[in-house]
Amino acid sequence: MRFNIRKRTILLALLFTILLCFFSYKLSGFFKGNSKPWIVADANDASKKFITKDTVIKKIHQKQKLITTEVEISEKTTIDNSWGNLDIFKKMQNISFTGKGVYVVDLSLLKSSNIYIDSNNNILAIKIPKPKVELVTIDESKTVYETPEKGLLRFGDIKLTAQEHEVMVENVKKAMLEKMNETEYSNKAIINSRKSMETIIKSILNSNSKYTIKIEFL
């Protein structure tokens, strides 16, 4: 029993060390700031520039979250600026958004009690939290604005204020998140999470190890 506890502790320590090194490497790329001017597209005054000066990181939080699944997702939104129901007063525009979402497993909840080693049957079982949607982002470069559909008596383009555009984008993100939380896609994230954890653990163990890895979810 004491031998099994020692192996379980060593395995957990190695797992955390590898993951922390990986995340530290990834985070190092975010600690750089640039000072450069940029111009708002389609601004009324083309000479107006905005210059970023000092980018300061206020807080750094240690995370132990493993990204196991990334998805590309699309959402179409219609802006309806019609007057009534008559076609001659119709004014509508479709906008197609493309975003990315990630599912993560929070390894900070992993404890030694979640690891079980059966030396007699060569089984290594680990219980981990289910993957959850961590982040949904919109790729503005892939946003497609279709030509507005206008009735005979409607003219001009459909324009949104900055606040209206922000609300629209937030609603799009919400719809994408709800789609990702549907059972069909959550189950795929669980499958990917199991495969990711199995790969990580096998890379830690000796290549000649005969242990069968079993990943269970809390």
Backbone as ProteinMPNN parsed JSONL, in Angstrom:
{"seq_chain_A": "MRFNIRKRTILLALLFTILLCFFSYKLSGFFKGNSKPWIVADANDASKKFITKDTVIKKIHQKQKLITTEVEISEKTTIDNSWGNLDIFKKMQNISFTGKGVYVVDLSLLKSSNIYIDSNNNILAIKIPKPKVELVTIDESKTVYETPEKGLLRFGDIKLTAQEHEVMVENVKKAMLEKMNETEYSNKAIINSRKSMETIIKSILNSNSKYTIKIEFL", "coords_chain_A": {"N_chain_A": [[0.835, -1.203, 0.0], [1.962, 1.233, 0.839], [3.851, 1.516, -1.128], [2.281, 1.878, -3.407], [1.087, 4.328, -2.832], [3.284, 6.003, -2.879], [4.051, 5.824, -5.584], [1.806, 6.925, -6.744], [1.921, 9.541, -5.765], [4.337, 10.453, -6.887], [3.702, 10.283, -9.623], [1.632, 12.176, -9.814], [3.017, 14.501, -9.118], [4.883, 14.678, -11.224], [3.135, 15.01, -13.356], [1.931, 17.526, -12.804], [4.239, 19.125, -12.897], [5.085, 18.956, -15.597], [2.863, 20.059, -16.893], [2.802, 22.655, -15.792], [5.226, 23.684, -16.735], [4.672, 23.714, -19.447], [2.522, 25.559, -19.619], [3.788, 27.82, -18.611], [5.632, 28.367, -20.603], [3.894, 29.004, -22.704], [2.636, 31.293, -21.655], [4.698, 33.101, -21.579], [4.856, 34.387, -23.997], [2.972, 36.356, -23.879], [3.918, 38.499, -22.493], [4.819, 40.838, -23.716], [4.875, 44.111, -24.986], [3.806, 46.5, -27.393], [4.331, 49.725, -28.84], [2.484, 51.506, -30.935], [0.922, 53.358, -33.597], [-2.582, 53.361, -34.53], [-5.404, 53.319, -36.708], [-8.838, 54.036, -36.791], [-11.017, 52.205, -38.763], [-12.899, 53.551, -41.446], [-13.362, 55.942, -40.146], [-14.655, 59.239, -39.449], [-12.837, 61.323, -39.455], [-9.988, 61.003, -41.036], [-7.43, 61.661, -40.309], [-7.158, 61.322, -37.676], [-5.524, 59.645, -35.135], [-4.77, 56.89, -32.96], [-2.664, 56.186, -30.336], [-0.96, 53.643, -28.77], [0.642, 53.441, -25.655], [2.016, 52.5, -22.983], [1.856, 49.19, -22.147], [0.698, 47.424, -19.508], [0.947, 44.703, -17.354], [-1.243, 43.859, -14.897], [-2.005, 41.836, -13.03], [-1.01, 38.479, -12.371], [-2.143, 35.283, -12.63], [-1.811, 32.014, -11.515], [-2.557, 29.212, -13.472], [-3.983, 26.002, -13.958], [-5.037, 24.688, -16.193], [-6.033, 22.596, -18.771], [-6.168, 22.732, -22.209], [-8.198, 20.903, -24.19], [-9.806, 20.68, -26.391], [-10.533, 22.463, -29.346], [-12.726, 24.441, -31.202], [-14.112, 25.579, -34.308], [-16.587, 27.836, -35.024], [-19.628, 29.033, -36.461], [-21.933, 31.753, -36.904], [-24.911, 33.243, -37.951], [-26.304, 36.422, -38.211], [-29.111, 38.571, -38.472], [-29.773, 41.872, -39.304], [-32.524, 43.755, -38.942], [-33.985, 46.413, -40.282], [-36.391, 47.249, -41.197], [-39.427, 48.977, -42.227], [-42.346, 48.318, -41.015], [-44.283, 45.672, -42.583], [-44.33, 45.631, -45.328], [-42.868, 44.963, -48.509], [-41.694, 47.038, -49.943], [-40.708, 48.708, -48.046], [-38.714, 47.328, -46.887], [-35.634, 46.61, -45.255], [-32.834, 45.01, -44.749], [-30.028, 43.172, -43.443], [-27.675, 40.578, -43.626], [-25.254, 39.13, -41.485], [-22.389, 37.221, -41.198], [-20.694, 35.547, -38.722], [-17.58, 34.279, -37.576], [-16.096, 32.24, -35.201], [-13.978, 31.071, -32.467], [-13.873, 28.498, -30.071], [-12.945, 27.094, -26.908], [-12.525, 24.102, -25.021], [-11.764, 23.255, -21.708], [-9.936, 21.421, -19.194], [-9.907, 21.546, -15.788], [-7.181, 21.139, -14.017], [-6.412, 21.823, -11.508], [-8.082, 20.821, -9.668], [-7.396, 18.254, -9.39], [-6.471, 15.597, -7.324], [-4.453, 13.5, -5.134], [-6.084, 11.497, -4.249], [-7.673, 11.045, -6.393], [-6.366, 9.364, -8.01], [-5.811, 6.06, -8.842], [-4.042, 3.086, -8.418], [-3.697, -0.082, -9.597], [-1.723, -2.509, -9.071], [-1.671, -5.254, -9.36], [-3.311, -5.876, -11.522], [-2.282, -4.206, -13.368], [-3.371, -1.563, -13.832], [-3.997, 1.842, -14.213], [-5.859, 4.305, -12.967], [-7.471, 7.408, -13.321], [-9.326, 10.102, -12.087], [-10.816, 12.924, -13.453], [-11.962, 16.371, -13.733], [-14.893, 17.152, -15.712], [-14.618, 18.447, -19.058], [-14.998, 21.944, -19.702], [-16.546, 24.766, -21.333], [-14.37, 27.323, -21.929], [-13.692, 29.698, -23.244], [-14.858, 31.926, -25.761], [-14.193, 33.392, -28.8], [-14.359, 35.975, -31.287], [-13.436, 36.054, -34.664], [-12.67, 38.726, -36.257], [-11.644, 39.214, -38.782], [-12.782, 37.359, -40.397], [-15.401, 37.956, -40.557], [-18.354, 38.352, -42.405], [-20.098, 40.651, -44.243], [-23.074, 40.776, -45.729], [-24.609, 42.007, -48.78], [-26.978, 44.547, -48.243], [-30.527, 43.956, -48.184], [-32.887, 45.791, -49.775], [-35.958, 47.554, -49.917], [-38.058, 49.135, -52.423], [-38.464, 51.766, -51.582], [-36.51, 52.295, -49.737], [-33.336, 53.489, -48.73], [-29.707, 53.876, -48.651], [-27.107, 52.613, -46.411], [-27.139, 50.172, -43.735], [-26.447, 51.219, -40.561], [-24.641, 50.84, -37.529], [-24.291, 51.849, -34.132], [-21.374, 52.064, -31.982], [-22.021, 50.91, -29.546], [-24.287, 49.386, -30.187], [-23.17, 47.555, -31.968], [-21.44, 46.227, -30.251], [-23.234, 44.999, -28.477], [-24.494, 43.264, -30.27], [-22.353, 41.552, -30.996], [-21.808, 40.377, -28.511], [-24.156, 38.942, -28.106], [-23.928, 37.148, -30.191], [-21.67, 35.692, -29.362], [-22.78, 34.538, -27.072], [-24.713, 32.867, -28.199], [-23.041, 31.115, -29.591], [-21.673, 29.934, -27.45], [-23.77, 28.615, -26.159], [-24.368, 26.727, -28.111], [-22.018, 25.208, -28.081], [-22.268, 24.04, -25.618], [-24.162, 22.132, -25.965], [-25.247, 18.716, -25.813], [-24.213, 16.963, -27.808], [-21.798, 18.17, -28.675], [-20.457, 18.556, -26.3], [-19.992, 15.935, -25.529], [-18.143, 15.159, -27.465], [-16.009, 16.742, -26.691], [-15.421, 15.549, -24.262], [-14.491, 13.052, -25.111], [-12.166, 13.853, -26.494], [-10.771, 14.968, -24.36], [-10.259, 12.767, -22.775], [-8.535, 11.335, -24.46], [-6.404, 13.16, -24.614], [-5.459, 13.261, -21.961], [-4.696, 10.615, -21.611], [-2.593, 10.45, -23.43], [-0.749, 12.279, -22.298], [-0.193, 11.061, -19.812], [0.887, 8.598, -20.608], [3.2, 9.499, -21.792], [4.612, 10.251, -19.586], [4.985, 7.933, -18.113], [7.139, 5.015, -18.114], [8.302, 3.853, -21.259], [8.082, 1.159, -21.571], [6.111, 0.428, -19.934], [3.412, -1.517, -18.725], [0.993, -0.724, -17.945], [-2.513, -0.17, -18.07], [-4.275, 2.611, -19.035], [-6.879, 4.365, -17.548], [-9.287, 6.755, -17.86], [-11.481, 8.62, -15.994], [-14.391, 10.644, -15.344], [-15.259, 13.275, -13.124]], "CA_chain_A": [[0.0, 0.0, 0.0], [2.842, 2.394, 0.908], [4.493, 1.616, -2.437], [1.306, 2.441, -4.342], [0.889, 5.745, -2.504], [4.473, 6.702, -3.354], [3.97, 5.91, -7.041], [0.72, 7.86, -7.067], [2.401, 10.895, -5.476], [5.34, 10.789, -7.907], [3.004, 10.484, -10.887], [0.913, 13.441, -9.739], [4.009, 15.571, -9.129], [5.403, 14.777, -12.584], [2.07, 15.543, -14.202], [1.829, 18.95, -12.539], [5.461, 19.785, -13.346], [5.05, 19.051, -17.055], [1.814, 20.994, -17.285], [3.193, 24.006, -15.417], [6.26, 24.109, -17.681], [4.013, 23.978, -20.721], [1.757, 26.796, -19.535], [4.736, 28.922, -18.42], [6.171, 28.666, -21.932], [2.858, 29.681, -23.485], [2.357, 32.608, -21.097], [5.823, 34.009, -21.802], [4.61, 35.134, -25.226], [2.03, 37.441, -23.661], [4.508, 39.534, -21.684], [5.466, 41.807, -24.579], [3.978, 45.176, -25.383], [4.3, 47.341, -28.483], [3.769, 51.06, -28.938], [2.337, 51.819, -32.345], [-0.344, 54.033, -33.893], [-3.563, 52.647, -35.332], [-6.477, 54.187, -37.198], [-10.153, 53.405, -36.84], [-11.507, 52.088, -40.141], [-14.097, 54.31, -41.8], [-13.578, 57.067, -39.228], [-15.006, 60.467, -40.148], [-11.613, 62.11, -39.596], [-8.938, 60.03, -41.365], [-6.159, 62.086, -39.731], [-7.181, 61.02, -36.245], [-4.816, 58.405, -34.819], [-4.73, 56.493, -31.556], [-1.339, 55.622, -30.106], [-0.798, 52.919, -27.515], [1.908, 53.801, -25.02], [2.557, 51.479, -22.094], [0.997, 48.062, -21.824], [1.132, 46.951, -18.196], [0.252, 43.551, -16.793], [-1.593, 44.183, -13.525], [-1.999, 40.657, -12.179], [-0.725, 37.196, -12.997], [-2.734, 34.202, -11.86], [-1.387, 30.686, -11.942], [-3.652, 28.371, -13.931], [-3.647, 24.61, -14.235], [-6.117, 24.255, -17.067], [-5.553, 21.939, -19.979], [-7.057, 22.869, -23.362], [-8.279, 19.598, -24.84], [-10.582, 20.763, -27.633], [-10.782, 23.783, -29.926], [-13.692, 24.321, -32.293], [-14.453, 26.764, -35.085], [-18.048, 27.873, -35.04], [-20.154, 30.185, -37.205], [-23.257, 32.224, -36.49], [-25.43, 34.276, -38.848], [-27.223, 37.366, -37.573], [-29.81, 39.454, -39.409], [-30.2, 43.187, -38.824], [-33.789, 44.107, -39.599], [-34.294, 47.828, -40.127], [-37.55, 47.465, -42.079], [-40.561, 49.743, -41.736], [-43.547, 47.52, -41.224], [-44.166, 44.371, -43.244], [-44.379, 45.761, -46.78], [-41.564, 44.767, -49.146], [-41.11, 48.295, -50.427], [-40.065, 49.355, -46.9], [-37.795, 46.357, -46.28], [-34.209, 46.945, -45.202], [-32.251, 43.965, -43.912], [-28.66, 42.783, -43.784], [-27.167, 39.384, -42.946], [-23.842, 39.162, -41.117], [-21.903, 35.899, -40.787], [-19.56, 35.623, -37.805], [-16.804, 33.057, -37.345], [-15.405, 32.326, -33.917], [-13.327, 29.882, -31.934], [-14.161, 28.21, -28.677], [-12.087, 26.045, -26.359], [-12.936, 23.353, -23.837], [-10.604, 23.024, -20.85], [-10.069, 20.59, -17.995], [-9.252, 22.229, -14.674], [-6.36, 20.16, -13.301], [-6.176, 22.258, -10.132], [-8.971, 20.019, -8.826], [-6.878, 16.892, -9.348], [-5.84, 15.26, -6.048], [-3.903, 12.151, -5.095], [-7.191, 10.558, -4.032], [-8.304, 10.804, -7.693], [-5.515, 8.435, -8.748], [-5.853, 4.693, -8.292], [-3.102, 2.184, -9.085], [-3.91, -1.512, -9.348], [-0.493, -3.149, -9.537], [-1.924, -6.66, -9.695], [-3.911, -5.944, -12.855], [-1.627, -3.195, -14.214], [-4.358, -0.544, -14.201], [-3.826, 3.173, -13.637], [-7.12, 5.022, -13.179], [-7.452, 8.794, -12.847], [-10.585, 10.829, -12.229], [-10.584, 14.347, -13.712], [-13.215, 17.113, -13.98], [-15.361, 17.199, -17.089], [-14.215, 19.675, -19.761], [-15.986, 23.016, -19.76], [-16.237, 25.831, -22.288], [-13.609, 28.352, -21.221], [-13.578, 30.97, -23.955], [-15.355, 32.04, -27.136], [-13.708, 34.636, -29.394], [-14.796, 36.247, -32.66], [-12.379, 36.418, -35.608], [-13.237, 39.829, -37.041], [-11.158, 39.162, -40.158], [-13.614, 36.416, -41.142], [-16.789, 38.422, -40.543], [-18.846, 38.64, -43.76], [-21.274, 41.517, -44.289], [-23.742, 40.605, -47.02], [-25.235, 43.207, -49.328], [-28.31, 44.747, -47.657], [-31.731, 43.786, -48.995], [-33.645, 47.022, -49.576], [-37.17, 47.734, -50.701], [-38.038, 50.212, -53.412], [-38.463, 53.08, -50.945], [-35.477, 52.373, -48.683], [-32.047, 53.864, -49.303], [-28.582, 53.959, -47.724], [-26.644, 51.414, -45.716], [-27.523, 49.993, -42.332], [-25.326, 51.591, -39.709], [-24.785, 50.553, -36.107], [-23.393, 52.567, -33.23], [-20.402, 51.182, -31.338], [-22.719, 50.164, -28.493], [-25.143, 48.39, -30.84], [-22.293, 46.507, -32.504], [-20.933, 45.462, -29.108], [-24.331, 44.15, -28.008], [-24.691, 42.222, -31.276], [-21.254, 40.596, -30.879], [-21.983, 39.638, -27.262], [-25.245, 37.986, -28.327], [-23.375, 36.105, -31.057], [-20.833, 34.854, -28.492], [-23.675, 33.782, -26.205], [-25.309, 31.805, -29.016], [-21.984, 30.143, -29.849], [-21.419, 29.215, -26.203], [-24.897, 27.698, -25.949], [-24.203, 25.624, -29.059], [-20.925, 24.368, -27.608], [-22.699, 23.323, -24.415], [-25.108, 21.074, -26.313], [-24.734, 17.39, -25.474], [-23.44, 16.394, -28.911], [-20.448, 18.733, -28.727], [-19.829, 18.298, -25.001], [-19.518, 14.546, -25.545], [-16.911, 15.119, -28.272], [-14.958, 17.329, -25.86], [-15.063, 14.533, -23.27], [-13.661, 12.06, -25.808], [-10.857, 14.466, -26.738], [-10.105, 15.148, -23.07], [-9.767, 11.444, -22.366], [-7.376, 11.022, -25.296], [-5.307, 14.061, -24.248], [-4.909, 12.833, -20.677], [-4.018, 9.328, -21.822], [-1.325, 10.741, -24.104], [0.145, 12.92, -21.336], [0.23, 10.088, -18.793], [1.752, 7.616, -21.26], [4.501, 10.131, -22.021], [5.28, 10.314, -18.288], [5.363, 6.571, -17.727], [8.174, 4.345, -18.888], [7.791, 3.359, -22.544], [7.829, -0.283, -21.453], [5.068, 0.216, -18.931], [2.304, -2.364, -19.166], [-0.229, -0.24, -17.313], [-3.652, 0.278, -18.869], [-4.725, 3.901, -18.526], [-8.326, 4.575, -17.548], [-9.641, 8.127, -17.48], [-12.878, 8.78, -15.611], [-14.733, 12.061, -15.123], [-15.977, 13.559, -11.879]], "C_chain_A": [[0.872, 1.257, 0.0], [3.527, 2.627, -0.441], [3.563, 2.258, -3.456], [1.102, 3.929, -4.104], [2.075, 6.568, -3.01], [4.434, 6.874, -4.864], [2.91, 6.909, -7.454], [1.186, 9.289, -6.858], [3.416, 11.347, -6.517], [4.679, 11.089, -9.243], [2.294, 11.82, -10.914], [1.875, 14.615, -9.809], [4.585, 15.778, -10.53], [4.389, 15.401, -13.525], [1.954, 17.044, -14.041], [3.046, 19.704, -13.064], [5.457, 19.994, -14.85], [4.032, 20.086, -17.514], [2.192, 22.427, -16.955], [4.282, 24.545, -16.335], [5.651, 24.494, -19.017], [3.297, 25.319, -20.693], [2.673, 28.003, -19.332], [5.335, 29.348, -19.75], [5.158, 29.439, -22.769], [2.635, 31.099, -22.989], [3.475, 33.605, -21.378], [5.622, 34.866, -23.041], [3.687, 36.312, -25.048], [2.665, 38.626, -22.939], [5.27, 40.552, -22.506], [4.445, 42.854, -24.988], [4.606, 46.021, -26.466], [3.618, 48.695, -28.43], [3.687, 51.434, -30.401], [0.982, 52.477, -32.593], [-1.275, 53.143, -34.687], [-4.712, 53.585, -35.631], [-7.781, 53.406, -37.238], [-10.646, 53.385, -38.279], [-12.8, 52.881, -40.315], [-14.389, 55.443, -40.823], [-13.871, 58.329, -40.033], [-13.771, 61.336, -40.401], [-10.448, 61.15, -39.794], [-7.602, 60.401, -40.734], [-6.069, 61.75, -38.247], [-6.546, 59.666, -35.99], [-4.869, 58.152, -33.318], [-3.416, 55.762, -31.328], [-1.297, 54.932, -28.755], [0.58, 53.227, -26.949], [2.444, 52.627, -24.202], [1.502, 50.415, -21.821], [1.522, 47.428, -20.542], [0.285, 45.769, -17.764], [0.009, 43.811, -15.311], [-1.465, 42.982, -12.59], [-1.67, 39.417, -13.002], [-1.278, 36.104, -12.089], [-2.253, 32.865, -12.406], [-2.612, 29.856, -12.309], [-3.151, 26.965, -14.204], [-4.758, 24.005, -15.091], [-5.541, 23.733, -18.377], [-6.584, 22.102, -21.093], [-7.051, 21.547, -24.113], [-9.008, 19.645, -26.171], [-10.741, 22.211, -28.062], [-11.71, 23.61, -31.118], [-13.818, 25.652, -33.015], [-15.952, 26.742, -35.296], [-18.516, 29.134, -35.758], [-21.569, 30.504, -36.731], [-23.689, 33.34, -37.436], [-26.468, 35.114, -38.1], [-27.843, 38.26, -38.638], [-30.182, 40.753, -38.713], [-31.432, 43.594, -39.622], [-34.135, 45.561, -39.285], [-35.479, 48.218, -41.012], [-38.602, 48.341, -41.392], [-41.825, 48.934, -42.019], [-43.242, 46.225, -41.965], [-44.185, 44.443, -44.768], [-42.97, 45.659, -47.373], [-40.911, 46.063, -49.586], [-40.387, 49.051, -49.304], [-39.044, 48.432, -46.213], [-36.354, 46.861, -46.331], [-33.542, 45.995, -44.208], [-30.833, 43.658, -44.373], [-28.245, 41.565, -42.95], [-25.67, 39.529, -42.688], [-23.445, 37.778, -40.612], [-20.639, 36.058, -39.946], [-18.877, 34.254, -37.711], [-16.018, 33.228, -36.052], [-14.721, 31.026, -33.563], [-13.69, 29.734, -30.464], [-13.27, 27.087, -28.193], [-12.756, 25.409, -25.149], [-11.672, 23.08, -23.015], [-10.968, 22.088, -19.701], [-9.266, 21.27, -16.897], [-8.499, 21.214, -13.823], [-6.026, 20.597, -11.88], [-7.035, 21.458, -9.155], [-8.493, 18.577, -8.699], [-6.118, 16.659, -8.042], [-5.311, 13.834, -6.11], [-4.997, 11.106, -4.912], [-7.922, 10.238, -5.33], [-7.507, 9.827, -8.549], [-5.514, 7.076, -8.061], [-4.929, 3.799, -9.118], [-3.381, 0.755, -8.646], [-2.709, -2.254, -9.932], [-0.713, -4.583, -9.974], [-2.449, -6.81, -11.119], [-3.334, -4.914, -13.824], [-2.619, -2.155, -14.753], [-4.032, 0.754, -13.465], [-5.076, 3.979, -13.981], [-7.029, 6.418, -12.568], [-8.818, 9.43, -13.107], [-10.277, 12.315, -12.375], [-11.927, 15.047, -13.917], [-13.603, 17.056, -15.45], [-14.894, 18.488, -17.761], [-15.365, 20.677, -19.814], [-15.564, 24.052, -20.797], [-15.582, 26.977, -21.532], [-13.698, 29.708, -21.908], [-14.162, 30.872, -25.349], [-14.894, 33.393, -27.668], [-14.193, 34.744, -30.836], [-13.591, 36.66, -33.503], [-12.951, 37.468, -36.564], [-12.816, 39.772, -38.508], [-12.004, 38.233, -41.029], [-15.095, 36.811, -41.143], [-17.208, 38.851, -41.951], [-20.129, 39.46, -43.669], [-21.898, 41.382, -45.677], [-24.366, 41.917, -47.483], [-26.645, 43.362, -48.758], [-29.436, 44.512, -48.671], [-32.64, 44.982, -48.715], [-34.856, 47.069, -50.5], [-37.062, 48.955, -51.598], [-37.9, 51.585, -52.775], [-37.479, 53.192, -49.782], [-34.114, 52.601, -49.324], [-30.965, 53.856, -48.224], [-28.242, 52.627, -47.077], [-27.202, 51.351, -44.302], [-26.302, 50.279, -41.474], [-25.652, 51.305, -38.25], [-23.841, 51.441, -35.305], [-22.424, 51.554, -32.614], [-21.069, 50.316, -30.274], [-23.599, 49.073, -29.093], [-24.316, 47.23, -31.389], [-21.774, 45.618, -31.376], [-21.997, 44.504, -28.579], [-24.557, 42.993, -28.975], [-23.62, 41.138, -31.151], [-21.404, 39.757, -29.616], [-23.093, 38.6, -27.395], [-24.788, 36.838, -29.217], [-22.522, 35.146, -30.236], [-21.694, 33.975, -27.592], [-24.304, 32.618, -26.96], [-24.285, 30.715, -29.312], [-21.709, 29.289, -28.613], [-22.525, 28.205, -25.928], [-24.803, 26.495, -26.883], [-23.12, 24.662, -28.586], [-21.311, 23.544, -26.386], [-23.742, 22.241, -24.705], [-24.445, 19.707, -26.143], [-23.832, 16.809, -26.559], [-21.993, 16.866, -28.887], [-19.72, 18.541, -27.403], [-19.265, 16.884, -24.942], [-18.229, 14.409, -26.363], [-15.735, 15.699, -27.482], [-14.491, 16.341, -24.793], [-14.156, 13.474, -23.895], [-12.257, 12.602, -26.04], [-10.065, 14.63, -25.445], [-9.53, 13.832, -22.575], [-8.505, 11.085, -23.152], [-6.168, 11.88, -24.905], [-4.647, 13.616, -22.953], [-4.168, 11.51, -20.812], [-2.645, 9.546, -22.469], [-0.311, 11.338, -23.14], [0.694, 11.899, -20.346], [1.165, 9.045, -19.397], [3.136, 8.196, -21.52], [5.305, 10.238, -20.729], [5.794, 8.944, -17.871], [6.484, 6.037, -18.605], [7.576, 3.765, -20.158], [7.468, 1.869, -22.503], [6.741, -0.606, -20.445], [3.911, -0.585, -19.514], [0.974, -1.9, -18.575], [-1.273, 0.169, -18.355], [-4.186, 1.555, -18.241], [-6.244, 4.001, -18.639], [-8.628, 5.987, -17.038], [-11.146, 8.177, -17.206], [-13.133, 10.256, -15.305], [-15.583, 12.23, -13.864], [-17.369, 14.131, -12.165]], "O_chain_A": [[0.595, 2.219, -0.717], [3.756, 3.766, -0.849], [3.991, 3.077, -4.269], [0.961, 4.703, -5.051], [1.903, 7.682, -3.504], [4.749, 7.949, -5.374], [3.099, 7.658, -8.412], [0.888, 10.163, -7.673], [3.369, 12.487, -6.98], [5.055, 12.045, -9.921], [2.341, 12.529, -11.919], [1.596, 15.611, -10.476], [4.757, 16.913, -10.974], [4.735, 16.215, -14.381], [1.885, 17.768, -15.035], [2.91, 20.797, -13.614], [5.785, 21.079, -15.33], [4.302, 20.887, -18.409], [1.933, 23.33, -17.751], [4.272, 25.726, -16.681], [6.058, 25.473, -19.641], [3.435, 26.124, -21.613], [2.375, 29.092, -19.822], [5.526, 30.538, -20.002], [5.507, 30.4, -23.454], [2.462, 32.016, -23.792], [3.238, 34.813, -21.412], [6.168, 35.966, -23.122], [3.599, 37.176, -25.921], [2.019, 39.662, -22.784], [6.277, 41.084, -22.039], [3.297, 42.533, -25.298], [5.817, 46.237, -26.458], [2.462, 48.8, -28.022], [4.713, 51.657, -31.044], [0.01, 52.195, -31.892], [-0.826, 52.272, -35.432], [-4.961, 54.535, -34.888], [-7.814, 52.254, -37.668], [-10.689, 54.423, -38.94], [-13.673, 52.879, -39.447], [-15.539, 55.861, -40.686], [-13.397, 58.477, -41.16], [-13.673, 62.002, -41.431], [-9.969, 60.548, -38.833], [-6.719, 59.55, -40.629], [-5.007, 61.885, -37.64], [-6.97, 58.658, -36.554], [-4.995, 59.079, -32.518], [-3.094, 54.82, -32.052], [-1.561, 55.548, -27.722], [1.567, 53.267, -27.684], [3.251, 51.844, -24.703], [0.409, 50.703, -21.334], [2.657, 46.953, -20.496], [-0.944, 45.826, -17.804], [0.962, 43.967, -14.549], [-0.895, 43.085, -11.504], [-2.014, 39.327, -14.18], [-0.916, 36.02, -10.915], [-2.288, 32.623, -13.613], [-3.585, 29.801, -11.556], [-2.013, 26.776, -14.635], [-5.333, 22.967, -14.763], [-4.677, 24.356, -18.995], [-7.729, 21.672, -20.956], [-6.011, 21.12, -24.616], [-8.848, 18.746, -26.997], [-11.047, 23.081, -27.247], [-11.499, 22.728, -31.95], [-13.654, 26.715, -32.418], [-16.514, 25.725, -35.705], [-17.872, 30.179, -35.671], [-22.291, 29.642, -36.229], [-22.926, 34.271, -37.693], [-27.374, 34.59, -37.452], [-27.175, 38.658, -39.592], [-30.826, 40.743, -37.664], [-31.368, 43.753, -40.841], [-34.526, 45.891, -38.165], [-35.567, 49.341, -41.507], [-38.662, 48.434, -40.166], [-42.301, 48.889, -43.153], [-42.108, 45.746, -41.976], [-44.067, 43.413, -45.433], [-42.009, 46.194, -46.82], [-39.684, 46.163, -49.595], [-39.559, 49.922, -49.569], [-38.575, 48.716, -45.11], [-35.919, 47.455, -47.317], [-33.668, 46.153, -42.994], [-30.484, 43.857, -45.537], [-28.438, 41.531, -41.735], [-24.918, 39.986, -43.548], [-24.082, 37.229, -39.713], [-19.645, 36.628, -40.396], [-19.532, 33.212, -37.762], [-15.356, 34.245, -35.845], [-14.858, 30.017, -34.255], [-13.796, 30.712, -29.724], [-12.878, 26.221, -28.975], [-13.447, 26.066, -24.37], [-10.634, 22.716, -23.568], [-12.125, 21.978, -19.297], [-8.076, 21.536, -17.066], [-9.097, 20.512, -13.008], [-5.425, 19.835, -11.123], [-6.751, 21.421, -7.958], [-9.102, 17.774, -7.992], [-5.225, 17.432, -7.694], [-5.66, 13.061, -7.003], [-4.859, 9.969, -5.362], [-8.698, 9.285, -5.386], [-7.906, 9.496, -9.666], [-5.252, 6.963, -6.864], [-5.015, 3.756, -10.345], [-3.306, 0.432, -7.461], [-2.677, -2.582, -11.118], [-0.017, -5.077, -10.862], [-2.084, -7.744, -11.832], [-3.817, -4.759, -14.946], [-2.693, -1.906, -15.956], [-3.82, 0.76, -12.252], [-5.32, 4.296, -15.145], [-6.567, 6.585, -11.439], [-9.383, 9.312, -14.194], [-9.579, 12.901, -11.548], [-12.921, 14.397, -14.24], [-12.746, 16.926, -16.324], [-14.784, 19.52, -17.098], [-16.532, 20.311, -19.949], [-14.38, 24.197, -21.101], [-16.169, 27.535, -20.605], [-13.771, 30.743, -21.246], [-13.99, 29.866, -26.038], [-15.172, 34.426, -27.059], [-14.407, 33.738, -31.513], [-12.813, 37.523, -33.094], [-13.622, 37.142, -37.543], [-13.551, 40.232, -39.381], [-11.95, 38.309, -42.257], [-15.937, 36.083, -41.669], [-16.504, 39.618, -42.608], [-21.121, 39.016, -43.091], [-21.322, 41.82, -46.672], [-24.618, 42.818, -46.682], [-27.426, 42.411, -48.784], [-29.305, 44.83, -49.854], [-33.106, 45.177, -47.593], [-34.8, 46.691, -51.67], [-36.091, 49.708, -51.533], [-37.287, 52.478, -53.36], [-37.603, 54.082, -48.941], [-33.782, 51.984, -50.336], [-31.268, 53.832, -47.031], [-28.986, 51.652, -47.182], [-27.673, 52.348, -43.754], [-25.254, 49.656, -41.639], [-26.78, 51.5, -37.796], [-22.732, 51.744, -35.745], [-22.627, 50.344, -32.714], [-20.734, 49.142, -30.115], [-23.653, 47.96, -28.569], [-24.713, 46.07, -31.288], [-21.68, 44.4, -31.53], [-21.707, 43.348, -28.271], [-24.788, 41.863, -28.545], [-23.93, 39.948, -31.194], [-21.155, 38.551, -29.644], [-22.98, 37.499, -26.856], [-25.204, 35.694, -29.03], [-22.63, 33.929, -30.389], [-21.378, 32.806, -27.374], [-24.416, 31.514, -26.428], [-24.613, 29.529, -29.29], [-21.533, 28.075, -28.713], [-22.256, 27.077, -25.515], [-25.122, 25.374, -26.489], [-23.282, 23.445, -28.677], [-20.747, 22.476, -26.148], [-24.158, 21.518, -23.799], [-23.233, 19.568, -26.309], [-22.794, 16.224, -26.251], [-21.07, 16.07, -29.057], [-18.499, 18.381, -27.383], [-18.195, 16.657, -24.378], [-17.336, 13.641, -26.003], [-14.608, 15.215, -27.587], [-13.308, 16.298, -24.458], [-13.174, 13.05, -23.286], [-11.271, 11.901, -25.812], [-8.846, 14.457, -25.426], [-8.433, 13.797, -22.017], [-7.529, 10.594, -22.585], [-5.04, 11.387, -24.869], [-3.421, 13.593, -22.852], [-3.124, 11.315, -20.19], [-1.663, 8.904, -22.096], [0.858, 10.953, -23.155], [1.894, 11.871, -20.072], [2.14, 8.65, -18.758], [4.133, 7.475, -21.475], [6.534, 10.308, -20.764], [6.899, 8.815, -17.343], [6.738, 6.546, -19.697], [6.463, 3.241, -20.137], [6.674, 1.377, -23.306], [6.484, -1.771, -20.142], [3.489, -0.359, -20.648], [-0.041, -2.588, -18.686], [-0.951, 0.77, -19.38], [-4.512, 1.581, -17.054], [-6.815, 3.749, -19.7], [-8.261, 6.349, -15.92], [-11.965, 7.83, -18.057], [-12.202, 11.017, -15.041], [-16.488, 11.444, -13.585], [-18.117, 14.429, -11.234]]}, "name": "protein", "num_of_chains": 1, "seq": "MRFNIRKRTILLALLFTILLCFFSYKLSGFFKGNSKPWIVADANDASKKFITKDTVIKKIHQKQKLITTEVEISEKTTIDNSWGNLDIFKKMQNISFTGKGVYVVDLSLLKSSNIYIDSNNNILAIKIPKPKVELVTIDESKTVYETPEKGLLRFGDIKLTAQEHEVMVENVKKAMLEKMNETEYSNKAIINSRKSMETIIKSILNSNSKYTIKIEFL"}
